[in-house]
Amino acid sequence: MRVYIAADHAGYELKNHLVSTLKERGHEAVDEGPFVYDAEDDYPIFILRAAEAVVHDPGSFGVVIGGSGNGEQIAANKVRGVRAALAWSEETAELARRHNDANVISLGARMHSAEEAARFVEVFLATPFSGDERHRRRIAQIEAYEATGVIPPLP
């Protein structure tokens, strides 16, 4: 499985750890940066590259990392076709895939140990989308809004 991964300075070390971990587990990890530690870097430069790559490579996934993961999730979700979810537990990582068909997981490097974060990514990648009609319907509503800007009508 191809996994595009990017971070900011706060997530730099965790990114490098996860690149190694993903490769050890047989995945193709594509590092979108940063490639050197810079305490003043701007995360959108890296995160948007990873998010774009996921959209243009069907079947791939993304991992974006920051101090909290919040800004990275926001940036990734600006790319049309990305469904990025902030995971803070194995359960949220699983539900992001099972219910939301998320294709990008966002992690907070200052919130979790490297081992916890690696487990969240492992669960995320291993969990299939349920395909339940209610989940497909909700995702379709989001995608329609993303494409048209028209809010779905009230029931």
URKA-V459896 format. One record per residue. N is the residue number from 1. RES is the residue in three letters. SS is DSSP state (hx for helix, st for strand, lp for the rest). PHI is phi in radians with two decimals (* if undefined). Layout:
N:RES:SS:PHI / N:RES:SS:PHI
//
This chain:
1:MET:lp:* / 2:ARG:st:-1.58 / 3:VAL:st:-2.26 / 4:TYR:st:-1.56 / 5:ILE:st:-2.36 / 6:ALA:st:-2.61 / 7:ALA:st:-2.68 / 8:ASP:lp:-1.97 / 9:HIS:hx:-1.03 / 10:ALA:hx:-1.18 / 11:GLY:hx:-1.76 / 12:TYR:hx:-0.97 / 13:GLU:hx:-1.16 / 14:LEU:hx:-1.12 / 15:LYS:hx:-0.98 / 16:ASN:hx:-1.06 / 17:HIS:hx:-1.10 / 18:LEU:hx:-1.22 / 19:VAL:hx:-1.01 / 20:SER:hx:-1.12 / 21:THR:hx:-1.08 / 22:LEU:hx:-1.07 / 23:LYS:hx:-1.11 / 24:GLU:hx:-1.06 / 25:ARG:lp:-1.58 / 26:GLY:lp:1.57 / 27:HIS:lp:-1.56 / 28:GLU:st:-1.65 / 29:ALA:st:-1.62 / 30:VAL:st:-1.90 / 31:ASP:st:-1.46 / 32:GLU:lp:-1.71 / 33:GLY:lp:1.78 / 34:PRO:lp:-1.28 / 35:PHE:lp:-1.81 / 36:VAL:lp:-2.43 / 37:TYR:lp:-1.30 / 38:ASP:lp:-2.48 / 39:ALA:lp:-1.06 / 40:GLU:lp:-1.90 / 41:ASP:lp:-1.18 / 42:ASP:lp:-1.95 / 43:TYR:hx:-1.05 / 44:PRO:hx:-1.00 / 45:ILE:hx:-0.99 / 46:PHE:hx:-1.56 / 47:ILE:hx:-1.11 / 48:LEU:hx:-1.11 / 49:ARG:hx:-1.12 / 50:ALA:hx:-1.12 / 51:ALA:hx:-1.12 / 52:GLU:hx:-1.03 / 53:ALA:hx:-1.08 / 54:VAL:hx:-1.07 / 55:VAL:hx:-1.12 / 56:HIS:lp:-1.51 / 57:ASP:lp:-2.28 / 58:PRO:lp:-0.91 / 59:GLY:lp:1.59 / 60:SER:lp:-1.54 / 61:PHE:st:-2.33 / 62:GLY:st:-2.29 / 63:VAL:st:-2.25 / 64:VAL:st:-2.15 / 65:ILE:st:-2.40 / 66:GLY:st:-2.48 / 67:GLY:lp:-1.11 / 68:SER:lp:-1.85 / 69:GLY:lp:1.57 / 70:ASN:hx:-1.16 / 71:GLY:hx:-1.07 / 72:GLU:hx:-1.17 / 73:GLN:hx:-1.12 / 74:ILE:hx:-1.05 / 75:ALA:hx:-1.06 / 76:ALA:hx:-1.05 / 77:ASN:hx:-1.25 / 78:LYS:lp:-1.36 / 79:VAL:lp:-1.50 / 80:ARG:lp:-1.02 / 81:GLY:lp:1.76 / 82:VAL:lp:-1.61 / 83:ARG:lp:-2.18 / 84:ALA:st:-1.70 / 85:ALA:st:-2.18 / 86:LEU:st:-1.41 / 87:ALA:lp:-1.88 / 88:TRP:lp:-2.26 / 89:SER:lp:-2.80 / 90:GLU:hx:-1.08 / 91:GLU:hx:-1.11 / 92:THR:hx:-1.19 / 93:ALA:hx:-1.13 / 94:GLU:hx:-1.13 / 95:LEU:hx:-1.15 / 96:ALA:hx:-1.01 / 97:ARG:hx:-1.42 / 98:ARG:hx:-1.09 / 99:HIS:lp:-1.74 / 100:ASN:lp:-1.94 / 101:ASP:lp:0.87 / 102:ALA:lp:-1.07 / 103:ASN:lp:-1.98 / 104:VAL:st:-2.39 / 105:ILE:st:-1.92 / 106:SER:st:-1.95 / 107:LEU:st:-2.27 / 108:GLY:st:-1.76 / 109:ALA:lp:-1.16 / 110:ARG:lp:-1.52 / 111:MET:lp:-1.83 / 112:HIS:lp:-2.48 / 113:SER:lp:-1.26 / 114:ALA:hx:-1.06 / 115:GLU:hx:-1.17 / 116:GLU:hx:-1.09 / 117:ALA:hx:-1.06 / 118:ALA:hx:-1.09 / 119:ARG:hx:-1.16 / 120:PHE:hx:-1.04 / 121:VAL:hx:-1.14 / 122:GLU:hx:-1.02 / 123:VAL:hx:-1.11 / 124:PHE:hx:-0.98 / 125:LEU:hx:-1.19 / 126:ALA:hx:-1.49 / 127:THR:lp:-1.60 / 128:PRO:lp:-1.45 / 129:PHE:lp:-1.20 / 130:SER:lp:-1.16 / 131:GLY:lp:1.34 / 132:ASP:lp:-0.96 / 133:GLU:hx:-0.97 / 134:ARG:hx:-1.11 / 135:HIS:hx:-1.28 / 136:ARG:hx:-1.07 / 137:ARG:hx:-1.08 / 138:ARG:hx:-1.16 / 139:ILE:hx:-1.10 / 140:ALA:hx:-1.08 / 141:GLN:hx:-1.12 / 142:ILE:hx:-1.12 / 143:GLU:hx:-1.12 / 144:ALA:hx:-1.12 / 145:TYR:hx:-1.11 / 146:GLU:hx:-1.04 / 147:ALA:hx:-1.41 / 148:THR:hx:-2.00 / 149:GLY:lp:1.38 / 150:VAL:lp:-1.69 / 151:ILE:lp:-1.25 / 152:PRO:lp:-1.05 / 153:PRO:lp:-1.18 / 154:LEU:lp:-1.18 / 155:PRO:lp:-1.19
//
